[in-house]
Amino acid sequence: CGYEGMTTMTSFLKFLALISTFTTTNGERPIFFRNKAFSAAFNAAPLTLSWGRDYDHNRAIKTRPNRGISTSASSLASSSSFRSPPLGKQICTYKTVTIRPSGMNAGDAPRQAVSVEDLTPEIKSFLSQSGMKQGVIHVISRHTTTAITINERESRLARDVEEFFLKICPPDERSSTPKKVSGVRYLHNDIDQRPDGEEEAERCRENGWNIDDADELQKWRDQEPINAHSHLISMMLGSSECIPVVDGEMVIGQWQSVLLVDLDGPRTRSVGLQMMGFG
């Protein structure tokens, strides 16, 4: 698990090493350890950790009982088992990135369009600056009508994404988008009924709107978009991703990119990036 270099296989081998110390009521070892072929393979096979280095557990048992598979229950319980190779300095750093949509000109108003922006170059640049070699990158959208996902960055696929999700969650008939659907209405879009209750009213006040003033309340309602469908699609896609980093590189596939999906744009957005690991 994590930087201790544990994997599912190493956990299983630790379990085998533990039960190899047990005996049955008649003094015999567990049945599969009485199989000569299994026992020979278990004792002879090197253990490959997630760091890609072969680890000879026989040598570890003889010379470093607390650092490999040990046949004593006490050393198996030790937190120092299966230590990774030495790591560099600890790194934990955060950055907010501003994303200006590629399909939006200066002064353009949002038109409730669905667009996809590639965050991968920004993340790679931040990773390089951080000096992190082993760890994880957390990526989170800071908006309720955007999403973060990992997939292929391809223009025609981006159009498929829009068509697919707008079939599932079509825009309200009161929406400004040309893709609005007659007969579709969402409660969230009943702007004249909001804020709905004191809790929501207080949230508006905390965000700078003096809704106790009638004129200010109307200004708040006027600027609220008819975008319930965007919120719902965002919930389906999710707002964050975690990407492993090994040897200074993100562990993603050849055709994978980290994508920001804007579901109520295009407009300038912000994304949070946090690096946690070792240099």
Stockholm file with secondary structure:
# STOCKHOLM 1.0

chainA/1-279         CGYEGMTTMTSFLKFLALISTFTTTNGERPIFFRNKAFSAAFNAAPLTLSWGRDYDHNRAIKTRPNRGISTSASSLASSSSFRSPPLGKQICTYKTVTIRPSGMNAGDAPRQAVSVEDLTPEIKSFLSQSGMKQGVIHVISRHTTTAITINERESRLARDVEEFFLKICPPDERSSTPKKVSGVRYLHNDIDQRPDGEEEAERCRENGWNIDDADELQKWRDQEPINAHSHLISMMLGSSECIPVVDGEMVIGQWQSVLLVDLDGPRTRSVGLQMMGFG
#=GR chainA/1-279 SS CGGGCCCHHHHHHHHHHHHTTCCCTTSCCCGGGGSHHHHHHHHHCCEECTTSCEECHHHHHHHCTTSSCCSSHHHHTCTTTTCCSCCCCEEEEEEEEEECCTTCCTTCCCCCEEEEEECHHHHHHHHHHHTCCEEEEEEEECSTTEEEEEECCCHHHHHHHHHHHHHHSCCCTTSSSTTCCTTCCCGGGCGGGCSCSHHHHHHHHHTTCCTTSHHHHHHHHHHCCCCHHHHHHHHHHCSEEEEEEETTEECCCTTCEEEEEEEEESCCEEEEEEEEEEC
#=GC SS_cons         CGGGCCCHHHHHHHHHHHHTTCCCTTSCCCGGGGSHHHHHHHHHCCEECTTSCEECHHHHHHHCTTSSCCSSHHHHTCTTTTCCSCCCCEEEEEEEEEECCTTCCTTCCCCCEEEEEECHHHHHHHHHHHTCCEEEEEEEECSTTEEEEEECCCHHHHHHHHHHHHHHSCCCTTSSSTTCCTTCCCGGGCGGGCSCSHHHHHHHHHTTCCTTSHHHHHHHHHHCCCCHHHHHHHHHHCSEEEEEEETTEECCCTTCEEEEEEEEESCCEEEEEEEEEEC
//
